[in-house]
Amino acid sequence: MIIHGNAESRMNMKIAVAGTGYVGLSVALLLSQHNEVHALDIVPEKVELLNHAKSPIVDREITDFLDENADGRRPLNFQATLDAAQAYTDADYAVVATPTNYDPKKNYFDTSSVEAAIEAVREHAPHAWIVIKSTIPVGYTAQIRERFHDDRILFSPEFLREGHALYDNLHPSRIVVGAPQDDPAAVEAAHVFADLLAHGADPAEKDRVNPDGSHGIPQLVVGLTEAEAIKLFANTYLALRVAYFNELDTYAESRDLNTKAIIDGVCLDPRIRNDYNNPSFGYGGYCLPKDTKQLLANYDQVPQNLIGAIVDANRTRKDFIADEILERVAGKEHPVVGIYRLTMKSGSDNFRQSAIQGVMKRIKAKGVTVVVYEPTLDKPDFFGSKVTHDLTAFKQEADVIVANRWNDDLADAGEKVFTRDLFRRD
Ligand SMILES: NC(=O)c1ccc[n+]([C@@H]2O[C@H](COP(=O)([O-])OP(=O)(O)OC[C@H]3O[C@@H](n4cnc5c(N)ncnc54)[C@H](O)[C@@H]3O)[C@@H](O)[C@H]2O)c1
């Protein structure tokens, strides 16, 4: 039973979370500070780890929360399970945080795991409010409400960064929940969910001053489709910014100019800001490549130039980087290119859709041997290329060492290193 306007009523709810990845696990732990949370996954190893207070992903705050809960310093009401009935039955809210990979054949997100989760919630908890946290195409929630004849489905975009998943939920830039604006019950449920997230955030966030002078965490309850658009347009803006500074770097490299000097000068303008401007091999990670492509697909029949250009720019950048690397080994009889880490960012163990993999594919297509140094990968090879954990041997074997992000490990490799990490930050 949800009563609006009473902070106490926003605690001690039963909340189910489908998916214990970056999004699901961070939201589940956040909410488990004040509610009974059951986190459901379909991978037994993840559930097993969580029920032994171990995180299946690398994330400092998640690890700390689990450790502190295990030794009694931080009481959490959290349980991981494989049992849909246990997770969903009598839930007030069910949060869906399952994958939505981009399907290149359909040119659209594959939303089947979201639908499977919604069906399971409906079966066990027909009165629960379902909040989709997975990133979905613009217009999806309205369609799914119609398809399931269900007006209890909401959407709340997630803005976390991998590696800082729980931190970003404890210190959220904003909380957005989408609900049909002409449905008072849904709007009410959206406000309650926004309050649940805000209540789980670091208490100091209540007093923070935002750039516009307002205090506390901005909470927006907007239309369903607008909330979906906020997510895809936000990520596409981030991709645009990465692509912009990468293309600046491509220009400077091609004309023998000092990229760093140009970026420093450009970014002293406070409207441009001196952050998120470090050149790389391309934007990557799980979300930006797929979210930009999905937004472009959503533009079907709508005029645009920029969104398509952002998607194309990432391809062009990887072509340029691959050519730069190939130039460095030109003339060698059996060149070996060393890939230093498959990860996108330093301090991460995740290499889903990392830009360096696109570069690696291009180099291999030219017949160059590639060897990979990736200490978190416990396999002898990666797409046919040898994987090593021996950094010294790796440095000796490679003619060129390619690093999307610099690490002091490479300091003694001298001229062999090729990176565009000019500012030594993510
Ligand atoms: N990773 C990010 O930085 C990030 C940020 C914002 C939004 N998102 C979006 O959130 C969604 C999830 O992303 P993620 O990175 O957490 O994914 P993830 O792959 O890390 O985790 C998803 C989890 O869902 C589980 N799962 C799959 N089907 C299930 C089902 N039917 N029932 C229960 N569990 C199921 C998987 O086993 C997996 O553990 C995606 O749509 C993604 O685009 C991700």
The ligand as an SDF file (V2000), in Angstrom:
LIG
                    3D

 44 48  0  0  0  0  0  0  0  0999 V2000
   26.3280   -0.5220  -17.4660 N   0  0  0  0  0  0  0  0  0  0  0  0
   26.0210    0.7620  -17.4640 C   0  0  0  0  0  0  0  0  0  0  0  0
   26.8910    1.6300  -17.2860 O   0  0  0  0  0  0  0  0  0  0  0  0
   24.6030    1.1930  -17.6610 C   0  0  0  0  0  0  0  0  0  0  0  0
   24.2410    2.5160  -17.3610 C   0  0  0  0  0  0  0  0  0  0  0  0
   22.9250    2.9210  -17.5730 C   0  0  0  0  0  0  0  0  0  0  0  0
   22.0150    2.0360  -18.1180 C   0  0  0  0  0  0  0  0  0  0  0  0
   22.4040    0.7710  -18.4340 N   0  0  0  0  0  0  0  0  0  0  0  0
   21.3890   -0.1240  -18.9940 C   0  0  0  0  0  0  0  0  0  0  0  0
   20.9070   -1.0000  -17.9800 O   0  0  0  0  0  0  0  0  0  0  0  0
   20.6670   -2.3080  -18.5050 C   0  0  0  0  0  0  0  0  0  0  0  0
   21.4910   -3.3140  -17.7430 C   0  0  0  0  0  0  0  0  0  0  0  0
   22.8590   -2.9820  -17.8960 O   0  0  0  0  0  0  0  0  0  0  0  0
   23.9990   -3.6450  -16.9840 P   0  0  0  0  0  0  0  0  0  0  0  0
   25.2700   -3.0250  -17.3940 O   0  0  0  0  0  0  0  0  0  0  0  0
   23.5630   -3.6340  -15.5660 O   0  0  0  0  0  0  0  0  0  0  0  0
   23.9190   -5.1420  -17.5540 O   0  0  0  0  0  0  0  0  0  0  0  0
   24.6470   -6.4570  -17.0090 P   0  0  0  0  0  0  0  0  0  0  0  0
   24.8380   -7.3210  -18.1950 O   0  0  0  0  0  0  0  0  0  0  0  0
   25.8230   -6.0760  -16.1760 O   0  0  0  0  0  0  0  0  0  0  0  0
   23.5760   -7.1080  -16.0370 O   0  0  0  0  0  0  0  0  0  0  0  0
   22.3560   -7.6160  -16.4570 C   0  0  0  0  0  0  0  0  0  0  0  0
   21.9810   -8.7920  -15.5740 C   0  0  0  0  0  0  0  0  0  0  0  0
   20.6580   -9.2230  -15.9010 O   0  0  0  0  0  0  0  0  0  0  0  0
   20.6050  -10.6400  -15.7830 C   0  0  0  0  0  0  0  0  0  0  0  0
   19.4020  -11.1210  -16.4930 N   0  0  0  0  0  0  0  0  0  0  0  0
   19.2190  -11.3360  -17.8160 C   0  0  0  0  0  0  0  0  0  0  0  0
   17.9470  -11.7260  -18.0470 N   0  0  0  0  0  0  0  0  0  0  0  0
   17.3120  -11.7600  -16.8430 C   0  0  0  0  0  0  0  0  0  0  0  0
   15.9930  -12.0600  -16.4260 C   0  0  0  0  0  0  0  0  0  0  0  0
   15.0480  -12.4030  -17.3060 N   0  0  0  0  0  0  0  0  0  0  0  0
   15.6990  -11.9990  -15.1160 N   0  0  0  0  0  0  0  0  0  0  0  0
   16.6430  -11.6280  -14.2010 C   0  0  0  0  0  0  0  0  0  0  0  0
   17.9050  -11.3070  -14.5490 N   0  0  0  0  0  0  0  0  0  0  0  0
   18.2420  -11.3770  -15.8440 C   0  0  0  0  0  0  0  0  0  0  0  0
   21.9530  -11.0730  -16.3670 C   0  0  0  0  0  0  0  0  0  0  0  0
   22.2870  -12.3760  -15.9730 O   0  0  0  0  0  0  0  0  0  0  0  0
   22.8930  -10.0120  -15.7860 C   0  0  0  0  0  0  0  0  0  0  0  0
   23.4250  -10.4040  -14.5350 O   0  0  0  0  0  0  0  0  0  0  0  0
   20.9690   -2.2080  -19.9970 C   0  0  0  0  0  0  0  0  0  0  0  0
   19.7980   -1.9090  -20.6650 O   0  0  0  0  0  0  0  0  0  0  0  0
   21.9310   -1.0450  -20.0770 C   0  0  0  0  0  0  0  0  0  0  0  0
   21.8710   -0.4040  -21.3320 O   0  0  0  0  0  0  0  0  0  0  0  0
   23.6690    0.3200  -18.1960 C   0  0  0  0  0  0  0  0  0  0  0  0
  1  2  1  0
  2  3  2  0
  2  4  1  0
  4  5  1  0
  4 44  2  0
  5  6  2  0
  6  7  1  0
  7  8  2  0
  8  9  1  0
  8 44  1  0
  9 10  1  0
  9 42  1  0
 10 11  1  0
 11 12  1  0
 11 40  1  0
 12 13  1  0
 13 14  1  0
 14 15  2  0
 14 16  1  0
 14 17  1  0
 17 18  1  0
 18 19  2  0
 18 20  1  0
 18 21  1  0
 21 22  1  0
 22 23  1  0
 23 24  1  0
 23 38  1  0
 24 25  1  0
 25 26  1  0
 25 36  1  0
 26 27  1  0
 26 35  1  0
 27 28  2  0
 28 29  1  0
 29 30  1  0
 29 35  2  0
 30 31  1  0
 30 32  2  0
 32 33  1  0
 33 34  2  0
 34 35  1  0
 36 37  1  0
 36 38  1  0
 38 39  1  0
 40 41  1  0
 40 42  1  0
 42 43  1  0
M  CHG  2   8   1  16  -1
M  END
$$$$
